[in-house]
C-alpha cells in the first residue's frame, strides 16, 4: 500500500455534533466580543445556550444507542454510552458554571469575552476527553481542558493570591503532563501503538515487564495530579483559594471529572489486563487520598480551602472502586459506581459553591465566620446549603448517600479482604468528614449573626437557576436513585 | 376502608408528616399559630391512620406481615419499597404516632429559645417520617434510609434549641450514630452479596423477608457481619460502652427533643436487633448473646450508679435510660420468646414512662429555670399536681407492679433464668441476679430523686415566687400517656397479645438453628 492511496475516512458528523456545536459557540462568543462593546452581557447567555444546544445531539445519540466511531474503522475516537453520559455531565456542569459566573464576571470588572471563550474551550476539551480512546487524543484533550483553566485561575489578576493560584496550578500541571508523556512514550515503545484497544491486546502478549509497569504508573500519576489525589494534591488548596470562586467550582468538579474520565478510560480500555499493577496502586491512592484529605480539612477555617480538601477526600472515595475493579465480575459495578459518584458529586459540589458565591456577594469573605447566623437572615439559602453539605457527608435521603452506597457496594462486591477493608475505611472517613461539613451547618444554624447585620442576601436570577438545578438533583437523586443509577448502569465499556 | 388502608395505610403514615412539613415551608414564618395547627393536624392524621391500621390488623396472625406493599424502587441494586407490619412493629408504630402529637400539643406554650416554631415543628414532622418509616420498612436499604433520616432533624433540634453545651452534644450524637450506621450499611451489603438460596445461588436481595435466617454464610463471617449491625444498633440503643453520647444529647436537647429521643429514637436500635439482626443471623446471634447480655447488665448497674451520682434532674433521667435499655437488651439477649416479648413491652413502657419524665423535667425547668436537684425541693407544696405526677412516673419507672414498667423488667429477668437452648444457663442466671440488684438501685435513685424534688419544703430562694400548676396543654399531652401506663400495667396482654406470635416466629428461628447443631 503506498501513501498515495490515501482515501478520506468517513466522518460520522452526528457523533461529532456536540463538539461541533461547542466549537461554533466558541467562535460566536469570540466574534460578538470583538464586534461590540455593548453586547458583553449577552456572552454568558450565548455560552449557556451553546452548552445546552450541544446536549441535543447527545440526547439523539443516546436514543439511537449504538456505539459509533467518528472516523470509520478508527478506534481512537469512540462515542459510546460511557462517552455520552460523561459528555452530558460535562455540558450540564459547564452550564451551571456559566450560571455561577454570570454575575461574578459582569460585576467584577473582568474580561468577559475571554472568560467565556476559555471556559467553553475547556469544556470542549472535556467533551473530547470522554470520547478519546487513544494516547494522543487523550493528551490533546487534556491540554485543551487544562491550558484555559490555568489562565482562568489567574483571572483576578490584581490579586497576588490569584496569580499564585494560576502559577502553581500551571507549574504542577505541566510537571504532571511531562511525567504522563514519559509514561505514554514507554507504553508506545513497548506496544508500538497509541490506540488503547491495540495497547490492551499487545500488553496481554507482552506480559508484565518492569517497563510496562513504569509506563502505566507514570500515565496514571499524571492524571492523579488532575484529580488531586494525595500525594499529588498540594496545588489544590492554594489554587482553589486564589482562583475566582466560579472557577474553583469548575476545577473541583469538571476538571476533576475530566481527570477521572482519563484514568478510567486508560485503565478499562488500555491497561485492563495489567490489574496487578494498578489495583494495589489505586488502593493506596484511594486510602491515602480520602484519609489525608479529610484529616487536613478538619483544620480549615476558610470555607473554600475546606472545600478544596473536601474535594480531595471525595476524589479518594471515587478512586476506591478502581482498587477492586480487576475482576470481570467487579469491573462493571465499579465503573457504574464511579460514574454515579461523579454525577452526584457534581450536583452536590456545584450547589455548595453556588451558595458560597451567593453568600460572598454580601459578606465579601469565604471565612467560616462569615457564615455565622446565616439562618437568621437567609433561611432558604441556609436550607439549600444544608442539603448540599449533608449530601456530601452522605446522609440519606440526600443524593450523596446513594453515591457512597455504590462505593460500598463496589468495594464489598469484590468479596476480598482488601475490598472490605477499603469499604470500612470509606465508612470511617465519612464519619470524619461529617465533622467538618457539620461545622459549616453549625455556623449557619447555631451561631449568632456577627455584627448584627441582618440585611437579606440578594440572589440574582442566574444563581437562583444554578441553585435550583443542584437542589433538585440532590433531592431527586436521593429519594429515587434509580434515575442516576440507570445512567451509571448504561455507561459501560465492552470488556474482554 | 380496609382495602384502602391495606394499600395505602402504612405509606400514608410515613409520608403524611412530609406533606405537612412541605405545606409549612410555604407558610410564612410569622404565622406561628397556623404552623402549630398544621403540625397538630398532620400528626393527628398520622395517629388516626395508625389507629385505623391497628383496628383492621389481624390479631390472630400477628406473626404474619400485614399491609404489605411491595413496589419497585432502586432496581439496579435490587432494593424495593417494601413496607409491612407484624406484631413487633405495631406497638412501636402506635407509640410513635401517639408521642409526636403529644409533643406538638406540649409545645403549644413551651418554646425553647430561639423560638421559631416553624422550623422546630417542620423538624418534628420530618423526624416522624423517619421513625414511622423505620418501623414499617421491610427492605434493608429502605430501613437504612429511614434510620438515617432521623439524624438531621435531631441534630438541629439539639444544636439550635438545646442548652448551653448544645453544639458539643449535637455533633457527638451525630458522629456516634453515623459511625454505627456506616458499619451497619457495610454489614447489609455483606448480607446482600453472601446470602444464598437453598440451591446455593446468591440471593442478591435486601428484602428482610427473603433474608430471614440467611443461609450460606460461614459462621466466622456471620459473626463479623452481626458485629457490624451490633455496633450500628448498639450505639442507637445505647448499649454500654457506646452510651456516652446519650447523657449529653438528652441533657442538652430541648424538652421535646428529649422526649422523642427517649420515647422513640432509642427504640430504633432495639427494634433493629429484633427485626433485623437476630432473625437474619440467628446463629451469630447465639454466639453474640452472652456478650450482649454482659454489656446489658453492665449497663443496668453502671446506669444506676451514674444516676445516684447525678446532680441534674434531666441527666439523672438520661442515665436511667441507659439502665432501662439494659433490661430491654437483656431480654433480647436471652433469645427466648419470653425475653423478647418482655423487651418489646420494655420498649413501649420505657417510651411512655421516660417520655413522661422528660416532659415533667421540661415543665420543672420552665417554672424554676433550673434542674439542679439541690436547688429544688417541696414541689408538692409549690405545684402539687406536677409533684404527684412526678411521683407516679417515678413509681412506674422503678417497676412497681400494676404499672407498665413492671412488665418490661420483671419478665426480662425471669427470661434470663432460662435462656434459649445452647446459651449458658449459669451465666444467664448470674446476669439475672445482677439485673435484679439493678432494680433495687432503680428504686433507690428514683425514690431519692422524688424525695429531693417533691418532698420537703421549698428552698428560701423561691420564697415569694408563685408557680402555676399543670396547665391545659400539659394535661392534654400527658393524660393519654398516664392512662396508657396504668392500662398496660393492669392488663399487659394489651401488648403481649399483639407481640407474642411475631416474637415466637423470631425465637423459633433461633431454636431451629440451635436444634440443627
Interface residues (C-beta under 8 A of the other chain):
Chain A: X336 X375 X379 X386 X390 X393 X395 X396 X397 X401 X402 X405 X408 X409 X412 X413 X415 X420 X423 X424 X426 X427 X428 X430 X431 X434 X435 X438 X442 X445 X446 X480 X481 X482 X485 X486 X488 X489
Chain B: X29 X73 X74 X75 X76 X77 X119 X141 X144 X145 X148 X149 X151 X152 X155 X156 X159 X160 X166 X167 X170 X171 X174 X175 X178 X179 X182 X183 X185 X186 X189 X190 X192 X193
